[in-house]
Amino acid sequence: MTHPLAGTLTTERMNVQEKEHLFWQPEGEIAPVKFGTSGHRGQLGHGFCVAHARAIAQAVAQIHLQDKISGPILCGGDTRLMSGATAQVCAEVLAANGLTVILAQHALPTPVFSFEIISGRASACLNGTASHNPPQDMGLKYNPSHGGPADSALTARIEKLANVYLQNPAEVKQIPLAQAEEKGLILKKDLVTPYVQALGKMVDFAAIKKAGLKAAIHPLGGASLRFYRAIKEMYGLKNLHIVNETVDPTFYFIPIDHDGKIRMDPSSVYPMKPLIELVQSGEYDFAGASDPDADRFGCATKTGGLISPNHALCVLADYLIKTRAPKPGMQIGRTLGTTMLLDRIAQGAGFSIDEVNVGFKYFVDGIVQGRYILAGEESAGMSTSGWTPEKDGILAVCLLLEIASKAGDIGALYEKLTAQYGKPFYTRVDVPTDDAAKARVKSFKKEDLKDLTEVAGEKVTAVRDTDGIKVYLQDSWFLVRPSGTENILKFYAETFRDEEHLHAIIEAGRKYFGV
């Protein structure tokens, strides 16, 4: 059964032909290659076009040849307008450099790229995606041999080389795809079955099947559709219903977000509104969703409505501690802006917290080394040791469904945790700004805050300056950091006191930093 989960748009539907034209023939000066926390992104045309794809692919080819990295490179993308074309362009450039390519024949989730690398079938990947950004955006990210997001040193190297090729396009090698296939440089593989089979070792699908909860799954028009179908079939989950199988690069069927844009964000109440209504009406017990490249998750339940990623991570951490028998010395990993309720849950079970900068690349070593019970970020990304060093929205949704099947409603489980460890009040505010203000905030060091001893009636206990500025208080904290891709300052705050105190922290913190 397919539900018409569509919303009313306030903007015109994206013109597909126009955007295709701008990809192949951009107008005006095109933007330089710039890698953020997860690849280069921009609007189709000047922000991302065929020239960007070719330049990045040539840079990657040069690095593989220079560093003598052997093994095929997996090329693919999600369901965005030019993802398939981007993958093919990359394949043509890599093959022209004599490198073997596994070319995906269908949309591919980000975690599956990572899974293929750690399974030894690919040496690296080029993935055409802009995650949950609006439909007119496109991007390209590179994952090296460890399977996770490339670190800053490597992305800086790719960025530098790619910008040289962007200015000197004649130096980019390329051959037609058909010619590359004739040379045996293009491989085609089953990229669904191995991932779905391995997922069965991470998720108790037998318990999900036995419980029989009626679950609604929404791929949000993304690459996870084929994989949820395979999960349902392989594990006999008759009560798992994919409630919208629409795939359209305009994503017209996704309700608009708070700012009037289409944004396929599974953690936002706006695009998730129809799915939330399905569980609140009683038609389904659980609802889960992944964004277009399936590296982020969302879920909703009868009692909890849309579950905040912070709340879901707390429930996941508590459940994995209790059911997966983690070894002594393992940790819960979280990014700077993620709830510190995780700290209390970890401490209560005898484990420690590893707080890292924003970006999943900072979890890679810990996941690979088997250090993390769970690694999570407030922007709805998670994974765990024993799995991919890339965030996996499919894994998260399936684990949350397992929890709902065996332990109860996710919302109710979160309330039990807050009753035990205290209830946090949390927010993130995106403040519009300019490059000068971003540079000023970025330049702050903890020594500059030596006169800051109290905020909103709480004593300052520590300051961290590794990624923006984070100020730790007795029962609270706040963080201000500039976005790497947009002209905004991100202001995070959390307190275990009350909502009024949260607002006081935000007001005091913004005043201090002039944001």
VMD Tcl script that draws the C-alpha trace (Angstrom):
set ca {
  {0.00 0.00 0.00}
  {1.32 3.45 -0.93}
  {0.22 6.51 0.97}
  {0.16 9.91 -0.75}
  {2.61 11.45 1.70}
  {2.90 14.78 -0.07}
  {2.75 18.36 1.10}
  {1.90 21.71 -0.45}
  {4.83 23.55 -1.97}
  {5.21 27.30 -1.80}
  {7.83 27.35 -4.54}
  {7.69 26.17 -8.14}
  {8.77 22.64 -8.91}
  {12.42 22.47 -9.92}
  {12.95 22.71 -13.68}
  {14.76 19.46 -14.49}
  {15.83 20.37 -18.02}
  {17.23 23.70 -16.88}
  {19.28 22.10 -14.10}
  {20.55 19.35 -16.41}
  {21.68 22.02 -18.87}
  {23.46 23.96 -16.11}
  {25.31 20.82 -15.03}
  {26.72 20.28 -18.50}
  {27.02 23.95 -19.47}
  {27.25 26.18 -16.39}
  {26.74 29.91 -16.78}
  {29.28 32.43 -15.50}
  {32.24 31.77 -13.24}
  {32.06 28.45 -11.43}
  {32.90 28.10 -7.75}
  {36.22 26.57 -6.69}
  {36.25 23.06 -5.24}
  {35.80 23.30 -1.47}
  {35.47 20.27 0.77}
  {33.34 20.77 3.89}
  {32.78 18.10 6.54}
  {31.51 15.74 3.85}
  {32.72 16.57 0.35}
  {32.16 19.41 -2.12}
  {28.58 20.69 -2.47}
  {26.84 23.47 -4.34}
  {23.88 24.38 -6.49}
  {23.76 22.69 -9.87}
  {25.52 25.01 -12.30}
  {28.11 27.36 -10.88}
  {28.21 25.51 -7.54}
  {28.48 21.98 -8.92}
  {28.83 20.97 -12.55}
  {30.57 18.47 -14.80}
  {33.83 20.42 -14.47}
  {33.82 19.90 -10.68}
  {33.18 16.17 -11.09}
  {35.99 15.77 -13.63}
  {38.46 17.84 -11.62}
  {37.78 15.95 -8.37}
  {37.96 12.56 -10.14}
  {41.28 13.49 -11.76}
  {42.63 14.63 -8.40}
  {41.61 11.30 -6.84}
  {43.16 9.40 -9.76}
  {46.44 11.27 -9.32}
  {46.50 10.51 -5.59}
  {45.81 6.80 -6.16}
  {48.58 6.60 -8.75}
  {51.07 8.61 -6.68}
  {50.36 6.65 -3.50}
  {50.20 3.32 -5.37}
  {46.71 2.54 -4.04}
  {45.47 -0.62 -5.73}
  {41.95 -1.93 -6.10}
  {38.82 -0.67 -7.84}
  {37.16 2.62 -6.95}
  {33.38 2.45 -6.45}
  {31.48 5.22 -8.27}
  {27.80 5.92 -7.75}
  {25.35 8.26 -6.11}
  {21.89 8.71 -4.64}
  {18.65 9.69 -6.41}
  {19.48 13.35 -7.03}
  {19.08 14.74 -10.51}
  {22.70 14.45 -11.72}
  {23.99 11.74 -9.38}
  {24.07 9.08 -12.08}
  {25.72 11.41 -14.58}
  {28.30 12.45 -11.97}
  {29.16 8.80 -11.26}
  {29.59 8.09 -14.98}
  {31.78 11.17 -15.49}
  {33.99 10.10 -12.58}
  {34.23 6.57 -14.00}
  {35.32 7.93 -17.39}
  {38.08 10.01 -15.81}
  {39.34 7.27 -13.49}
  {39.36 4.70 -16.30}
  {41.26 7.11 -18.57}
  {43.95 7.08 -15.89}
  {44.07 3.28 -16.04}
  {42.15 2.72 -12.80}
  {39.48 0.05 -12.40}
  {35.99 1.24 -11.47}
  {32.97 -0.49 -9.95}
  {30.11 1.51 -11.44}
  {26.84 1.29 -9.51}
  {23.87 0.43 -11.70}
  {21.33 2.00 -9.36}
  {21.14 4.57 -6.56}
  {23.42 3.66 -3.69}
  {23.27 4.72 -0.01}
  {26.36 6.33 1.51}
  {26.81 3.53 4.11}
  {26.86 0.92 1.32}
  {29.85 2.67 -0.28}
  {31.59 2.38 3.08}
  {30.52 -1.24 3.52}
  {31.99 -2.21 0.14}
  {35.30 -0.63 1.08}
  {35.64 -2.28 4.51}
  {34.58 -5.59 2.96}
  {37.61 -5.37 0.67}
  {35.73 -5.20 -2.62}
  {36.61 -1.54 -3.27}
  {39.68 0.52 -2.37}
  {37.80 3.83 -2.14}
  {34.72 5.55 -3.51}
  {33.39 8.66 -5.22}
  {29.81 9.26 -4.15}
  {27.53 11.76 -5.89}
  {25.27 13.22 -3.20}
  {24.34 16.38 -1.34}
  {22.74 14.45 1.54}
  {19.42 16.06 2.60}
  {20.09 19.44 0.95}
  {17.42 20.95 -1.35}
  {16.94 19.24 -4.77}
  {18.86 21.88 -6.74}
  {22.03 21.04 -4.82}
  {24.54 18.39 -5.80}
  {27.88 17.22 -4.46}
  {30.66 14.69 -4.53}
  {32.43 13.04 -1.61}
  {35.42 10.72 -1.36}
  {35.93 7.88 1.11}
  {39.43 6.32 1.26}
  {40.54 2.81 2.17}
  {39.28 2.88 5.79}
  {35.72 3.36 4.47}
  {34.89 6.48 6.46}
  {34.85 10.14 5.42}
  {38.26 11.42 4.34}
  {40.16 13.40 6.97}
  {41.05 17.08 6.62}
  {44.59 16.44 5.37}
  {43.34 14.24 2.53}
  {40.44 16.49 1.54}
  {42.81 19.46 1.49}
  {45.05 17.52 -0.87}
  {42.14 16.62 -3.15}
  {40.83 20.18 -3.02}
  {44.20 21.68 -4.00}
  {44.71 19.32 -6.93}
  {41.10 19.61 -8.12}
  {41.28 23.39 -8.25}
  {44.38 23.15 -10.43}
  {42.49 20.87 -12.82}
  {39.47 23.15 -12.66}
  {41.68 25.93 -14.05}
  {43.36 23.58 -16.53}
  {40.59 21.29 -17.84}
  {42.72 20.10 -20.77}
  {44.87 18.18 -18.27}
  {41.92 16.06 -17.16}
  {41.98 12.63 -18.82}
  {38.76 10.98 -19.95}
  {37.56 8.21 -22.24}
  {34.01 7.22 -23.26}
  {32.37 4.73 -20.92}
  {31.94 2.17 -23.71}
  {35.68 2.27 -24.40}
  {36.44 1.84 -20.70}
  {34.13 -1.18 -20.62}
  {35.89 -2.71 -23.65}
  {39.19 -2.38 -21.78}
  {37.72 -4.22 -18.79}
  {38.09 -1.20 -16.53}
  {34.38 -1.00 -15.63}
  {33.02 -3.64 -13.27}
  {29.38 -4.26 -12.32}
  {28.56 -5.92 -9.00}
  {25.61 -6.88 -6.80}
  {25.75 -4.08 -4.24}
  {22.52 -4.95 -2.41}
  {22.73 -8.54 -1.20}
  {26.07 -8.40 0.68}
  {25.02 -5.33 2.68}
  {21.56 -6.65 3.57}
  {22.96 -10.05 4.58}
  {25.59 -8.44 6.81}
  {22.98 -6.17 8.37}
  {21.37 -9.32 9.77}
  {24.39 -9.71 12.07}
  {23.82 -6.23 13.50}
  {20.03 -6.25 13.87}
  {17.74 -8.89 15.42}
  {15.35 -9.21 12.49}
  {13.94 -12.45 13.93}
  {12.70 -10.51 16.98}
  {11.25 -7.80 14.74}
  {9.42 -10.44 12.73}
  {8.13 -12.19 15.86}
  {6.86 -8.98 17.49}
  {4.95 -8.05 14.36}
  {4.84 -4.30 15.02}
  {3.31 -2.50 12.08}
  {6.10 -0.28 10.81}
  {5.96 2.48 8.21}
  {9.21 3.11 6.33}
  {9.72 6.20 4.16}
  {12.92 6.40 2.03}
  {12.13 10.09 1.33}
  {12.67 9.44 -2.36}
  {16.20 8.23 -1.73}
  {18.66 5.44 -2.36}
  {17.48 3.35 0.60}
  {14.28 2.24 -1.20}
  {15.85 -0.77 -2.92}
  {17.54 -1.78 0.35}
  {14.43 -1.59 2.52}
  {12.66 -3.73 -0.08}
  {15.47 -6.29 0.15}
  {15.40 -6.22 3.98}
  {11.66 -6.85 3.99}
  {11.99 -9.77 1.56}
  {15.14 -11.38 2.98}
  {13.90 -11.36 6.60}
  {10.20 -11.96 5.94}
  {9.01 -8.72 7.55}
  {5.41 -8.68 6.39}
  {4.49 -5.88 8.79}
  {7.14 -3.54 7.41}
  {5.44 -1.25 4.91}
  {7.28 1.10 2.58}
  {4.63 3.80 2.57}
  {5.97 5.94 -0.26}
  {8.05 4.55 -3.11}
  {8.13 7.75 -5.16}
  {11.51 8.55 -6.71}
  {11.66 11.91 -8.45}
  {14.71 14.22 -8.55}
  {12.53 17.27 -7.88}
  {11.39 15.70 -4.58}
  {8.09 17.54 -5.10}
  {6.31 15.06 -2.82}
  {8.29 16.07 0.28}
  {6.52 18.71 2.40}
  {8.46 21.96 2.62}
  {10.73 22.68 5.57}
  {10.50 25.60 8.02}
  {12.18 28.02 5.61}
  {10.05 27.28 2.55}
  {12.64 24.98 0.96}
  {12.32 21.32 0.12}
  {14.78 19.57 2.38}
  {14.68 15.79 2.71}
  {15.58 15.85 6.39}
  {14.29 12.88 8.44}
  {14.87 14.78 11.70}
  {12.65 17.76 10.81}
  {8.97 17.79 11.77}
  {8.05 19.56 8.53}
  {9.05 17.02 5.85}
  {8.24 14.23 8.31}
  {4.74 15.53 9.17}
  {2.74 13.00 7.10}
  {4.78 10.13 8.51}
  {4.29 11.39 12.06}
  {0.53 11.47 11.43}
  {0.57 7.79 10.43}
  {1.78 6.71 13.88}
  {-0.23 9.25 15.84}
  {-3.40 8.08 14.09}
  {-2.73 4.57 15.35}
  {-2.33 3.14 11.85}
  {1.28 2.22 12.58}
  {3.25 1.47 15.74}
  {6.56 2.79 14.43}
  {7.75 4.95 11.55}
  {11.29 5.27 10.23}
  {12.91 7.31 7.48}
  {16.28 7.89 5.84}
  {17.45 10.88 3.83}
  {18.32 10.57 0.09}
  {21.77 9.06 0.63}
  {20.59 7.19 3.76}
  {23.31 8.40 6.08}
  {20.79 10.09 8.42}
  {17.82 8.65 10.24}
  {14.48 9.68 11.64}
  {11.78 7.85 13.57}
  {8.36 8.55 15.03}
  {6.17 6.67 17.53}
  {2.67 6.87 18.95}
  {3.63 8.42 22.27}
  {6.77 10.29 21.27}
  {5.82 11.78 17.92}
  {8.97 12.60 15.94}
  {11.89 11.48 18.10}
  {14.72 13.99 18.30}
  {18.05 12.51 17.09}
  {19.52 13.32 20.52}
  {16.73 11.35 22.20}
  {17.08 8.43 19.79}
  {20.84 8.29 20.34}
  {20.31 8.07 24.10}
  {17.87 5.19 23.71}
  {20.20 3.47 21.25}
  {23.20 3.86 23.55}
  {21.35 2.51 26.59}
  {19.97 -0.44 24.60}
  {23.31 -1.36 22.99}
  {25.02 -1.25 26.39}
  {22.41 -3.62 27.82}
  {22.10 -6.04 24.89}
  {25.40 -6.16 22.98}
  {27.77 -6.95 25.88}
  {30.33 -4.24 25.15}
  {33.88 -4.93 26.30}
  {35.40 -3.01 29.21}
  {37.11 0.12 28.02}
  {34.73 0.76 25.13}
  {33.19 4.21 24.86}
  {30.21 6.19 23.67}
  {31.37 8.62 21.01}
  {29.55 11.89 20.47}
  {30.26 15.15 18.68}
  {30.63 18.49 20.48}
  {27.05 19.54 19.80}
  {25.38 16.31 20.88}
  {23.47 15.90 24.16}
  {25.45 15.28 27.33}
  {22.72 12.97 28.58}
  {24.84 10.39 26.75}
  {27.62 11.14 29.26}
  {25.35 10.32 32.18}
  {24.11 7.11 30.52}
  {27.68 5.99 29.79}
  {28.90 6.86 33.29}
  {25.95 5.06 34.86}
  {26.95 1.87 33.04}
  {30.67 2.23 33.79}
  {31.76 3.52 30.39}
  {33.37 6.78 29.31}
  {32.60 9.39 26.66}
  {34.78 10.35 23.71}
  {33.82 13.89 22.68}
  {35.01 14.75 19.14}
  {34.76 17.71 16.78}
  {31.75 17.99 14.48}
  {32.05 15.60 11.54}
  {31.79 11.83 11.34}
  {35.38 11.62 10.11}
  {36.47 12.07 13.73}
  {34.88 8.73 14.64}
  {36.64 6.70 11.96}
  {39.66 5.54 13.97}
  {37.55 4.62 16.99}
  {35.06 2.61 14.93}
  {37.81 0.79 13.04}
  {39.70 0.06 16.28}
  {36.57 -1.40 17.93}
  {36.35 1.36 20.53}
  {32.74 2.54 20.17}
  {29.56 1.04 21.54}
  {27.88 3.82 19.61}
  {29.16 6.86 17.72}
  {26.54 9.56 17.18}
  {25.94 13.15 16.23}
  {22.99 15.45 16.89}
  {22.36 15.83 13.16}
  {20.98 12.25 13.03}
  {24.09 10.27 12.19}
  {25.22 7.09 13.93}
  {27.19 3.88 13.57}
  {28.99 1.45 15.83}
  {32.19 -0.55 15.95}
  {31.84 -3.75 13.97}
  {30.01 -1.86 11.24}
  {30.79 0.95 8.81}
  {32.95 3.94 9.80}
  {30.35 6.03 7.99}
  {27.00 7.06 9.46}
  {24.22 4.66 8.51}
  {20.57 5.72 8.55}
  {19.35 2.27 7.52}
  {21.14 0.60 10.43}
  {19.75 3.23 12.81}
  {16.14 2.78 11.64}
  {16.39 -1.01 11.86}
  {17.94 -0.89 15.34}
  {15.24 1.50 16.53}
  {12.61 -0.88 15.15}
  {14.32 -3.72 17.03}
  {14.19 -1.66 20.22}
  {10.50 -0.84 19.68}
  {9.82 -4.54 19.06}
  {11.66 -5.82 22.14}
  {11.68 -2.99 24.70}
  {8.76 -0.68 23.90}
  {7.96 2.75 22.51}
  {11.09 4.83 21.85}
  {9.51 7.96 23.31}
  {8.55 6.17 26.51}
  {12.04 4.66 26.82}
  {13.58 8.12 26.56}
  {11.32 9.39 29.34}
  {12.54 6.55 31.56}
  {16.12 7.60 30.90}
  {15.41 11.22 31.84}
  {13.67 10.09 35.00}
  {16.84 8.21 35.93}
  {19.53 10.64 34.76}
  {17.82 14.04 34.54}
  {15.98 15.81 31.75}
  {18.04 17.97 29.38}
  {16.70 21.04 27.60}
  {18.46 21.47 24.27}
  {18.43 23.75 21.25}
  {20.42 24.76 18.20}
  {20.02 28.19 16.63}
  {21.40 29.05 13.19}
  {22.37 32.72 13.16}
  {22.77 34.40 9.72}
  {26.16 36.08 9.47}
  {28.98 37.02 7.10}
  {32.52 35.81 6.43}
  {34.06 38.43 8.74}
  {31.98 37.33 11.73}
  {32.68 33.66 10.99}
  {36.40 34.38 10.86}
  {36.21 36.29 14.16}
  {34.48 33.41 15.95}
  {36.86 30.90 14.37}
  {39.85 32.86 15.68}
  {38.70 32.66 19.33}
  {40.90 30.59 21.65}
  {40.09 29.46 25.17}
  {42.68 31.90 26.54}
  {40.50 34.70 25.18}
  {37.74 33.61 27.57}
  {39.76 33.70 30.77}
  {37.55 36.54 32.07}
  {34.40 34.44 31.51}
  {33.79 32.83 34.88}
  {29.99 32.64 35.01}
  {27.12 32.33 32.51}
  {23.44 32.57 33.47}
  {24.25 32.01 37.14}
  {26.43 28.94 36.53}
  {30.15 28.65 37.06}
  {32.30 28.05 33.97}
  {34.12 24.74 34.50}
  {36.02 24.39 31.21}
  {36.42 25.78 27.68}
  {37.25 23.87 24.49}
  {38.43 25.57 21.29}
  {39.06 22.70 18.86}
  {35.95 23.37 16.74}
  {34.45 26.76 17.51}
  {34.19 27.55 21.21}
  {32.42 25.28 23.69}
  {31.85 26.56 27.22}
  {31.11 23.95 29.91}
  {29.06 24.96 32.94}
  {28.06 23.05 36.06}
  {24.87 21.54 34.64}
  {24.91 23.09 31.18}
  {27.02 24.00 28.15}
  {26.92 26.06 24.99}
  {28.84 25.95 21.73}
  {29.25 28.49 18.94}
  {30.87 27.42 15.67}
  {30.86 28.74 12.11}
  {29.36 26.60 9.35}
  {31.89 25.34 6.83}
  {29.53 25.69 3.88}
  {26.98 28.41 4.72}
  {27.08 31.98 6.05}
  {25.66 31.02 9.42}
  {26.93 30.62 12.96}
  {25.60 27.55 14.72}
  {24.78 28.16 18.38}
  {24.08 25.06 20.48}
  {23.03 25.02 24.13}
  {21.86 22.47 26.70}
  {20.95 22.57 30.38}
  {19.65 20.05 32.89}
  {17.72 22.77 34.75}
  {14.73 24.12 32.83}
  {13.59 25.86 29.65}
  {13.94 29.31 31.20}
  {17.55 28.64 32.08}
  {18.21 27.42 28.52}
  {17.00 30.76 27.13}
  {19.17 32.61 29.65}
  {22.25 30.67 28.48}
  {21.49 31.41 24.84}
  {20.98 35.11 25.51}
  {24.15 35.41 27.59}
  {26.26 33.37 25.20}
  {25.13 35.21 22.10}
  {25.72 38.54 23.77}
  {29.22 37.55 24.82}
  {30.20 36.45 21.30}
  {28.25 39.18 19.56}
  {26.04 36.76 17.65}
}
mol new
graphics top color blue
foreach p $ca { graphics top sphere $p radius 0.5 }
foreach p [lrange $ca 0 end-1] q [lrange $ca 1 end] { graphics top cylinder $p $q radius 0.2 }
display resetview
